[in-house]
């Protein structure tokens, strides 16, 4: 419950229902999700070593897992926005999630 209050508090501080805010949050959350994934699963490696490992891995399984966690971060803040009736912000998050999804599909298709 405390974690939920902590996650909702930035929306109370900002107090806005703004499309641009949603776009910004939608682009920042996956980055934070990916960094969290790196820290949790590959904390002993530097960022450079981690990115080299992801690039050189044959089936890109780690890349797929990391990108999935990234989009889950977006799903979390999208759900929080919808539940707090921040519809314009949720729309911005959704648009950035679709953008990330297309980029991920392109990465998977051409790598």
Residue frames as a rotation matrix with the C-alpha (Angstrom) as fourth column:
UNK 1
0.571 0.821 0.000 0.00
0.821 -0.571 0.000 0.00
0.000 0.000 -1.000 0.00
UNK 2
0.421 -0.497 -0.759 2.85
0.176 -0.776 0.606 2.33
-0.890 -0.389 -0.239 0.81
UNK 3
-0.651 -0.663 0.370 4.40
0.441 0.066 0.895 1.66
-0.618 0.746 0.249 -2.60
UNK 4
-0.082 0.724 0.685 1.12
0.980 -0.067 0.188 2.56
0.182 0.687 -0.704 -4.29
UNK 5
0.805 0.348 -0.481 0.97
0.483 -0.855 0.189 5.87
-0.346 -0.385 -0.856 -2.41
UNK 6
-0.051 -0.922 -0.384 4.57
0.130 -0.388 0.913 6.55
-0.990 -0.003 0.140 -3.38
UNK 7
-0.676 -0.187 0.713 3.77
0.684 0.200 0.701 5.90
-0.273 0.962 -0.007 -7.04
UNK 8
0.276 0.879 0.388 0.65
0.934 -0.341 0.109 8.09
0.228 0.333 -0.915 -7.00
UNK 9
0.352 -0.113 -0.929 2.32
0.616 -0.719 0.321 11.01
-0.704 -0.686 -0.184 -5.21
UNK 10
-0.771 -0.636 -0.045 4.07
0.403 -0.541 0.738 12.47
-0.493 0.551 0.673 -8.31
UNK 11
-0.472 0.674 0.569 0.65
0.678 -0.135 0.723 12.87
0.564 0.726 -0.393 -9.95
UNK 12
0.551 0.646 -0.528 -0.66
0.835 -0.414 0.363 14.69
0.016 -0.641 -0.767 -6.89
UNK 13
-0.113 -0.683 -0.722 2.36
0.518 -0.660 0.544 16.97
-0.848 -0.312 0.429 -6.88
UNK 14
-0.937 -0.235 0.258 2.03
0.331 -0.369 0.869 17.74
-0.109 0.900 0.423 -10.58
UNK 15
-0.358 0.891 -0.280 -1.74
0.274 -0.186 -0.943 17.85
-0.892 -0.415 -0.178 -10.35
UNK 16
-0.365 0.171 -0.915 -2.09
-0.775 -0.601 0.197 18.27
-0.517 0.781 0.352 -14.10
UNK 17
0.266 0.416 0.870 -4.04
0.381 0.783 -0.491 16.45
-0.885 0.462 0.050 -16.74
UNK 18
0.380 -0.312 -0.871 -1.82
-0.675 -0.737 -0.031 17.35
-0.632 0.600 -0.491 -19.65
UNK 19
0.999 0.028 0.035 -1.04
0.007 0.678 -0.735 15.55
-0.044 0.735 0.677 -22.92
UNK 20
0.429 -0.903 0.029 2.56
-0.450 -0.241 -0.860 16.83
0.783 0.356 -0.509 -23.01
UNK 21
-0.030 -0.382 0.924 3.12
-0.990 0.136 0.024 15.60
-0.135 -0.914 -0.382 -19.46
UNK 22
0.711 0.370 0.598 1.89
-0.314 0.928 -0.201 12.17
-0.629 -0.045 0.776 -20.57
UNK 23
0.873 -0.460 -0.160 4.32
-0.053 0.236 -0.970 12.14
0.484 0.856 0.182 -23.50
UNK 24
0.059 -0.896 0.440 7.19
-0.788 -0.312 -0.531 13.07
0.613 -0.315 -0.725 -21.18
UNK 25
0.071 0.028 0.997 6.22
-0.860 0.509 0.047 10.48
-0.506 -0.860 0.060 -18.57
UNK 26
0.898 0.372 0.234 5.69
-0.195 0.815 -0.546 7.92
-0.394 0.444 0.804 -21.32
UNK 27
0.660 -0.728 -0.186 9.23
-0.143 0.121 -0.982 8.39
0.738 0.675 -0.024 -22.58
UNK 28
-0.124 -0.731 0.671 10.89
-0.880 -0.231 -0.414 8.54
0.458 -0.642 -0.615 -19.15
UNK 29
0.444 0.390 0.807 9.19
-0.805 0.568 0.169 5.53
-0.393 -0.724 0.566 -17.51
UNK 30
0.990 -0.092 -0.110 10.54
0.032 0.888 -0.459 2.91
0.140 0.451 0.881 -19.96
UNK 31
0.191 -0.971 0.140 14.04
-0.268 -0.189 -0.945 4.27
0.944 0.143 -0.297 -19.53
UNK 32
-0.163 -0.188 0.969 13.68
-0.978 -0.096 -0.183 3.96
0.128 -0.977 -0.168 -15.76
UNK 33
0.776 0.504 0.380 12.20
-0.537 0.844 -0.024 0.48
-0.332 -0.186 0.925 -16.22
UNK 34
0.783 -0.551 -0.288 15.14
0.066 0.535 -0.842 -0.58
0.618 0.640 0.455 -18.37
UNK 35
-0.148 -0.862 0.484 17.64
-0.556 -0.332 -0.762 0.84
0.818 -0.382 -0.430 -15.88
UNK 36
0.192 0.310 0.931 15.84
-0.956 0.272 0.107 -0.98
-0.220 -0.911 0.349 -13.06
UNK 37
0.988 0.147 -0.051 16.06
-0.155 0.932 -0.328 -4.21
-0.001 0.332 0.943 -15.06
UNK 38
0.371 -0.925 -0.087 19.79
-0.073 0.064 -0.995 -3.64
0.926 0.375 -0.044 -15.63
UNK 39
-0.224 -0.451 0.864 20.36
-0.853 -0.338 -0.398 -2.89
0.471 -0.826 -0.309 -11.96
UNK 40
0.432 0.510 0.744 18.35
-0.834 0.540 0.114 -5.88
-0.344 -0.669 0.659 -10.73
UNK 41
0.979 0.053 0.197 19.57
0.019 0.938 -0.347 -8.56
-0.203 0.343 0.917 -13.14
UNK 42
0.479 -0.834 0.274 23.00
0.726 0.201 -0.657 -7.26
0.493 0.513 0.702 -14.21
UNK 43
0.999 0.040 0.026 24.05
0.017 -0.804 0.595 -4.99
0.044 -0.593 -0.804 -11.36
UNK 44
0.464 -0.886 -0.001 27.65
0.344 0.179 0.922 -6.17
-0.816 -0.428 0.388 -11.37
UNK 45
-0.094 -0.477 0.874 28.23
0.992 0.027 0.122 -5.07
-0.082 0.879 0.470 -14.97
UNK 46
-0.682 -0.116 -0.722 28.91
0.084 -0.993 0.081 -1.53
-0.726 -0.006 0.687 -16.08
UNK 47
0.372 0.868 -0.328 26.40
-0.247 -0.248 -0.937 0.01
-0.895 0.429 0.122 -18.47
UNK 48
0.028 -0.457 -0.889 28.88
-0.990 -0.135 0.038 -0.38
-0.138 0.879 -0.456 -21.33
UNK 49
-0.910 -0.395 0.126 29.38
-0.389 0.919 0.070 -4.10
-0.143 0.015 -0.990 -20.60
UNK 50
-0.341 0.880 0.330 25.63
0.136 0.394 -0.909 -4.61
-0.930 -0.265 -0.254 -20.26
UNK 51
0.480 0.526 -0.702 24.88
-0.563 -0.429 -0.707 -2.95
-0.673 0.734 0.090 -23.61
UNK 52
-0.366 -0.681 -0.635 27.65
-0.930 0.297 0.218 -4.96
0.040 0.670 -0.741 -25.30
UNK 53
-0.877 0.089 0.473 26.20
-0.070 0.949 -0.308 -8.16
-0.476 -0.303 -0.826 -23.87
UNK 54
0.118 0.993 -0.002 22.72
-0.014 -0.001 -1.000 -7.28
-0.993 0.118 0.014 -25.12
UNK 55
0.360 -0.014 -0.933 24.06
-0.851 -0.414 -0.322 -6.43
-0.382 0.910 -0.161 -28.57
UNK 56
-0.476 -0.723 -0.501 26.17
-0.860 0.502 0.092 -9.57
0.186 0.475 -0.860 -28.92
UNK 57
-0.500 0.336 0.798 23.72
-0.334 0.775 -0.536 -12.08
-0.799 -0.535 -0.276 -27.47
UNK 58
-0.980 -0.049 0.191 22.49
0.146 0.470 0.871 -14.42
-0.132 0.881 -0.453 -30.26
UNK 59
-0.410 0.898 0.157 18.71
0.824 0.291 0.486 -14.48
0.391 0.329 -0.860 -29.75
UNK 60
-0.683 0.068 0.727 18.41
-0.163 -0.985 -0.060 -11.11
0.712 -0.160 0.684 -28.00
UNK 61
0.020 0.712 -0.702 16.58
0.685 0.502 0.528 -12.73
0.728 -0.491 -0.477 -25.09
UNK 62
-0.385 -0.224 -0.896 17.89
0.869 -0.414 -0.270 -10.21
-0.310 -0.882 0.354 -22.58
UNK 63
-0.999 0.049 0.012 16.97
-0.040 -0.905 0.423 -7.33
0.031 0.422 0.906 -24.87
UNK 64
-0.358 0.927 -0.109 13.44
0.077 0.146 0.986 -8.67
0.931 0.345 -0.123 -25.20
UNK 65
0.064 0.350 -0.935 13.11
0.938 0.298 0.175 -9.10
0.340 -0.888 -0.309 -21.43
UNK 66
-0.674 -0.412 -0.613 14.48
0.624 -0.761 -0.175 -5.61
-0.395 -0.500 0.771 -20.75
UNK 67
-0.924 0.364 0.117 12.20
-0.195 -0.710 0.676 -3.97
0.330 0.602 0.727 -23.27
UNK 68
-0.124 0.906 -0.404 9.20
0.434 0.416 0.799 -5.85
0.892 -0.077 -0.445 -21.87
UNK 69
-0.117 0.002 -0.993 9.98
0.985 -0.125 -0.117 -4.57
-0.125 -0.992 0.012 -18.39
UNK 70
-0.949 -0.271 -0.158 10.32
0.242 -0.953 0.181 -1.09
-0.200 0.134 0.971 -19.86
UNK 71
-0.625 0.771 0.121 6.85
-0.187 -0.298 0.936 -1.21
0.758 0.562 0.330 -21.35
UNK 72
0.009 0.605 -0.796 5.45
0.807 0.466 0.363 -2.61
0.590 -0.646 -0.484 -18.11
UNK 73
-0.655 -0.281 -0.702 6.65
0.656 -0.672 -0.344 0.58
-0.375 -0.686 0.624 -16.43
UNK 74
-0.933 0.360 -0.003 4.56
-0.294 -0.757 0.583 2.51
0.207 0.545 0.812 -18.94
UNK 75
-0.261 0.874 -0.411 1.57
0.245 0.471 0.847 0.24
0.934 0.121 -0.337 -18.33
UNK 76
-0.277 0.092 -0.957 1.87
0.958 0.105 -0.267 0.96
0.076 -0.990 -0.118 -14.62
UNK 77
-0.819 -0.040 -0.573 1.82
0.206 -0.952 -0.228 4.73
-0.536 -0.305 0.787 -14.96
UNK 78
-0.788 0.612 -0.068 -0.89
-0.244 -0.208 0.947 4.50
0.566 0.763 0.313 -17.63
UNK 79
-0.157 0.734 -0.661 -3.08
0.654 0.579 0.487 2.55
0.740 -0.356 -0.571 -15.20
UNK 80
-0.455 -0.069 -0.888 -2.40
0.825 -0.409 -0.391 5.06
-0.336 -0.910 0.243 -12.43
UNK 81
-0.968 0.084 -0.236 -3.40
-0.158 -0.935 0.317 7.93
-0.194 0.345 0.918 -14.72
UNK 82
-0.535 0.821 -0.198 -6.58
-0.051 0.202 0.978 6.23
0.843 0.534 -0.067 -15.87
UNK 83
-0.102 0.492 -0.864 -7.57
0.871 0.465 0.162 5.38
0.481 -0.736 -0.476 -12.29
UNK 84
-0.430 -0.081 -0.899 -6.95
0.663 -0.704 -0.254 8.97
-0.612 -0.706 0.356 -11.17
UNK 85
0.550 0.800 0.242 -8.98
0.714 -0.299 -0.634 10.30
-0.434 0.521 -0.735 -14.14
UNK 86
0.023 -0.630 -0.776 -6.01
-0.323 -0.739 0.591 11.97
-0.946 0.237 -0.221 -15.82
UNK 87
0.617 0.398 0.679 -7.24
0.374 0.611 -0.698 11.10
-0.693 0.684 0.228 -19.29
UNK 88
0.929 -0.323 -0.180 -5.11
-0.339 -0.548 -0.765 13.54
0.149 0.771 -0.619 -21.31
UNK 89
0.057 -0.938 0.341 -1.99
-0.958 0.045 0.285 12.40
-0.283 -0.343 -0.896 -19.50
UNK 90
0.065 0.045 0.997 -2.98
-0.087 0.995 -0.039 8.76
-0.994 -0.084 0.069 -20.08
UNK 91
0.941 0.295 0.165 -3.43
0.146 0.086 -0.986 9.51
-0.305 0.952 0.038 -23.78
UNK 92
0.572 -0.804 -0.163 0.11
-0.796 -0.496 -0.347 10.90
0.198 0.328 -0.924 -23.96
UNK 93
-0.183 -0.614 0.768 1.48
-0.723 0.613 0.317 7.84
-0.666 -0.497 -0.556 -22.19
UNK 94
0.462 0.445 0.768 -0.42
0.156 0.811 -0.564 5.58
-0.873 0.380 0.305 -24.59
UNK 95
0.972 -0.121 -0.200 0.97
-0.229 -0.321 -0.919 7.40
0.047 0.939 -0.339 -27.65
UNK 96
0.145 -0.988 0.061 4.54
-0.986 -0.149 -0.069 7.08
0.077 -0.050 -0.996 -26.37
UNK 97
-0.063 -0.099 0.993 3.93
-0.410 0.910 0.065 3.39
-0.910 -0.403 -0.098 -25.55
UNK 98
0.845 0.393 0.364 2.80
0.185 0.425 -0.886 2.79
-0.503 0.816 0.286 -29.13
UNK 99
0.720 -0.651 -0.240 5.92
-0.639 -0.489 -0.594 4.58
0.269 0.581 -0.768 -30.36
UNK 100
-0.165 -0.789 0.592 8.13
-0.911 0.353 0.216 2.41
-0.379 -0.504 -0.776 -28.14
UNK 101
0.298 0.373 0.879 6.27
-0.098 0.928 -0.361 -0.68
-0.949 0.021 0.313 -29.35
UNK 102
0.997 0.049 -0.057 6.95
-0.057 0.003 -0.998 0.17
-0.049 0.999 0.006 -33.00
UNK 103
0.314 -0.949 -0.001 10.63
-0.915 -0.302 -0.269 0.80
0.255 0.085 -0.963 -32.25
UNK 104
-0.150 -0.337 0.929 10.86
-0.663 0.732 0.158 -2.54
-0.733 -0.592 -0.333 -30.43
UNK 105
0.689 0.457 0.563 9.24
0.110 0.701 -0.704 -4.34
-0.716 0.547 0.433 -33.37
UNK 106
0.879 -0.417 -0.232 11.73
-0.381 -0.321 -0.867 -2.72
0.287 0.850 -0.441 -35.74
UNK 107
-0.015 -0.914 0.404 14.64
-0.996 0.048 0.073 -3.70
-0.086 -0.402 -0.912 -33.53
UNK 108
-0.009 0.071 0.997 13.42
-0.330 0.941 -0.070 -7.30
-0.944 -0.330 0.015 -33.34
UNK 109
0.864 0.443 0.238 12.68
0.073 0.358 -0.931 -7.48
-0.498 0.822 0.277 -37.08
UNK 110
0.857 -0.514 -0.032 15.98
-0.207 -0.286 -0.936 -6.11
0.472 0.809 -0.351 -38.31
UNK 111
0.191 -0.838 0.511 18.44
-0.978 -0.121 0.168 -7.49
-0.079 -0.532 -0.843 -35.80
